[in-house]
Amino acid sequence: MNTLLSIPETKRLIESGAALAVAGSARALSALPRGNWIGGTSHYFIGSDGAVKSDDRVFVTDLGAFGPVQLAVYGPNRIEQLTTEAPEHGFSVVVIPAASESLRRFAQRPYTSDLFLKAVVGWVAGVDLAELRTAHAQVVDGRSGKFETDAVVAAHVKLPPEKMPAISIVNPFRAAAADIVQFEEPAFSATHAQVNGSRTALADFLVKKGYAHGRLPLIGDYSGAAVNVSIQAVECVSGRVDFYAPVFPGISYRLAEPVADYAKAFREALQGRETPHIALSCNCILNYLYGELEGKRLGNTLGPVTFGEIAYQLLNQTMVILEIV
């Protein structure tokens, strides 16, 4: 099960003992009984009728359908234990609050091949965009009913020997051929970067190229995988550029090419990826906004709309899909 449900429907599932991952508003999550579930705040979803905002429904993924589930909570000082405790044969679903120290530490783990030894997938909890300056993203451990603004909740799922997890990233963007951008240190912000080999004021470069609006990401080449890093803000006075995910040294980034039709670009990127084996997916809030996706369908790939996607590491402006094959 991977679908948008009412609170009474979700209550019945929890009371039956089902192991779930749940996305919903704080009010909706607070209405759920204690049980074998983890959750995170989200007000936006891709449902069977298209993208929608809802405060009285929750998006539910039944994790127990795939194998035994062990829940865990990790504070910012225990992030490294997450992958240590993840199953050797299975996957882990993680939910992390936006703008938290836990998210920063998770995202800034060193980029090494070890990151890809365990299947880790999930999303970043967010808030109602109308309350962006006042509300705080939260995650919840359903066993205790405790809400946290700075912790990672995780569900470690063991798979039977004949099953395998497969994580894929749906990216509607293509990297432009010109301008290679490189950074000197791992960070969520920068004032300067190496652009085509020359140290350059990054804010000036983005303004000159017409990318200061933040609608289009940088695309990093991670050993052949295209990974988006979205631009949060460009401060022309201070010269500081903030990102929704960290940039890393040793990675070559390029500007994303403009997309004329967001929804069409997603549908094209989804072609061939929608299979009966999809266990979980999530889509970025920036796609929801800039693509004007409300009310639109993106095929049959359903899930929460989030403040960041997790496929081994933190991503932006993508859709992440977990299949069990």
Rosetta blueprint (number, residue, H / E / L):
1 M L
2 N E
3 T E
4 L E
5 L E
6 S E
7 I H
8 P H
9 E H
10 T H
11 K H
12 R H
13 L H
14 I H
15 E H
16 S L
17 G L
18 A L
19 A L
20 L E
21 A E
22 V E
23 A E
24 G E
25 S L
26 A H
27 R H
28 A H
29 L H
30 S H
31 A L
32 L L
33 P L
34 R L
35 G L
36 N L
37 W E
38 I E
39 G E
40 G E
41 T E
42 S L
43 H L
44 Y E
45 F E
46 I E
47 G E
48 S L
49 D L
50 G E
51 A E
52 V E
53 K E
54 S L
55 D L
56 D L
57 R E
58 V E
59 F E
60 V E
61 T E
62 D E
63 L L
64 G L
65 A L
66 F L
67 G L
68 P L
69 V E
70 Q E
71 L E
72 A E
73 V E
74 Y E
75 G L
76 P H
77 N H
78 R H
79 I H
80 E H
81 Q H
82 L H
83 T H
84 T H
85 E H
86 A L
87 P L
88 E L
89 H L
90 G E
91 F E
92 S E
93 V E
94 V E
95 V E
96 I E
97 P E
98 A L
99 A L
100 S L
101 E H
102 S H
103 L H
104 R H
105 R H
106 F H
107 A H
108 Q L
109 R L
110 P L
111 Y L
112 T L
113 S H
114 D H
115 L H
116 F H
117 L L
118 K L
119 A L
120 V E
121 V E
122 G E
123 W E
124 V E
125 A E
126 G L
127 V L
128 D L
129 L H
130 A H
131 E H
132 L L
133 R L
134 T L
135 A L
136 H L
137 A L
138 Q L
139 V E
140 V E
141 D E
142 G L
143 R L
144 S L
145 G L
146 K E
147 F E
148 E E
149 T L
150 D L
151 A L
152 V E
153 V E
154 A E
155 A E
156 H E
157 V E
158 K E
159 L L
160 P L
161 P L
162 E L
163 K L
164 M L
165 P E
166 A E
167 I E
168 S E
169 I E
170 V E
171 N L
172 P L
173 F L
174 R L
175 A E
176 A L
177 A L
178 A L
179 D L
180 I L
181 V E
182 Q E
183 F L
184 E L
185 E L
186 P L
187 A E
188 F E
189 S E
190 A E
191 T L
192 H E
193 A E
194 Q E
195 V E
196 N L
197 G L
198 S E
199 R E
200 T E
201 A E
202 L H
203 A H
204 D H
205 F H
206 L H
207 V H
208 K H
209 K H
210 G L
211 Y L
212 A L
213 H L
214 G L
215 R L
216 L L
217 P L
218 L E
219 I E
220 G E
221 D E
222 Y E
223 S L
224 G L
225 A E
226 A E
227 V E
228 N E
229 V E
230 S L
231 I E
232 Q E
233 A E
234 V E
235 E L
236 C L
237 V L
238 S L
239 G L
240 R L
241 V E
242 D E
243 F E
244 Y E
245 A E
246 P E
247 V E
248 F L
249 P L
250 G L
251 I L
252 S L
253 Y E
254 R E
255 L E
256 A E
257 E L
258 P L
259 V L
260 A L
261 D L
262 Y H
263 A H
264 K H
265 A H
266 F H
267 R H
268 E H
269 A H
270 L H
271 Q L
272 G L
273 R L
274 E L
275 T L
276 P L
277 H L
278 I E
279 A E
280 L E
281 S E
282 C E
283 N E
284 C E
285 I H
286 L H
287 N H
288 Y H
289 L H
290 Y H
291 G L
292 E L
293 L L
294 E E
295 G L
296 K L
297 R L
298 L L
299 G L
300 N L
301 T L
302 L L
303 G E
304 P E
305 V E
306 T E
307 F L
308 G L
309 E E
310 I E
311 A E
312 Y L
313 Q L
314 L E
315 L E
316 N L
317 Q L
318 T L
319 M E
320 V E
321 I E
322 L E
323 E E
324 I E
325 V L
